[in-house]
């Protein structure tokens, strides 16, 4: 299993955008992205200075990416 470096929520948003997610809206401290093709998955990314490693892994998994694919995108 690959190690993840800690990143901010704003930096995390850039990787899913490269694989078809677009900004949908932001409510308070959460940025919501929506996939452009069906099944139109949604990702909620906290807009924090540093994401916890469990939160980061969960968002990567929900986006349908592996950790290695995510690291290649960042």
C-alpha positions in Angstrom: 0.0 0.0 0.0 1.4 3.4 -1.0 1.9 6.1 1.6 0.0 9.3 1.1 1.3 12.8 1.9 -0.9 15.2 3.7 -2.5 17.8 1.4 -5.1 20.5 1.6 -8.7 20.2 0.5 -8.1 22.7 -2.3 -5.2 20.6 -3.6 -7.2 17.4 -3.4 -10.0 18.9 -5.6 -7.5 19.2 -8.5 -6.9 15.5 -9.0 -10.6 14.4 -9.5 -11.1 17.2 -12.0 -8.5 15.6 -14.2 -10.7 12.4 -14.4 -14.0 14.0 -15.2 -15.3 15.6 -12.0 -16.5 19.2 -12.1 -17.2 21.7 -9.4 -20.9 21.5 -8.4 -21.2 23.8 -5.4 -19.7 24.7 -2.1 -21.6 24.7 1.2 -19.8 26.1 4.1 -16.4 24.3 4.3 -17.2 21.4 1.9 -16.6 21.5 -1.9 -18.9 19.2 -3.8 -17.7 17.8 -7.1 -19.9 15.9 -9.5 -18.9 13.4 -12.2 -19.9 14.5 -15.7 -20.7 11.0 -17.0 -23.3 8.5 -15.5 -23.6 7.4 -12.7 -22.9 11.1 -11.8 -21.1 10.3 -8.5 -20.6 13.2 -6.0 -17.6 13.8 -3.9 -17.6 16.1 -0.8 -14.2 17.4 -0.1 -13.6 19.3 3.2 -11.9 22.7 2.5 -9.4 22.3 5.3 -5.7 23.2 5.4 -4.8 19.5 5.9 -7.0 16.4 5.3 -6.7 13.5 7.7 -5.3 10.4 6.0 -8.5 8.4 6.5 -10.6 11.1 5.0 -8.2 11.4 2.0 -8.3 7.6 1.4 -12.1 7.6 1.6 -12.4 10.4 -1.0 -10.0 8.6 -3.3 -12.0 5.4 -3.0 -15.3 7.2 -3.6 -13.8 8.7 -6.7 -13.1 5.2 -8.1 -9.3 5.7 -8.0 -6.5 3.8 -6.5 -3.9 5.5 -4.3 -1.3 5.1 -7.0 -3.6 6.6 -9.7 -4.3 9.5 -7.3 -0.6 10.1 -6.7 0.0 10.2 -10.5 -2.6 12.9 -10.8 -1.2 15.2 -8.1 
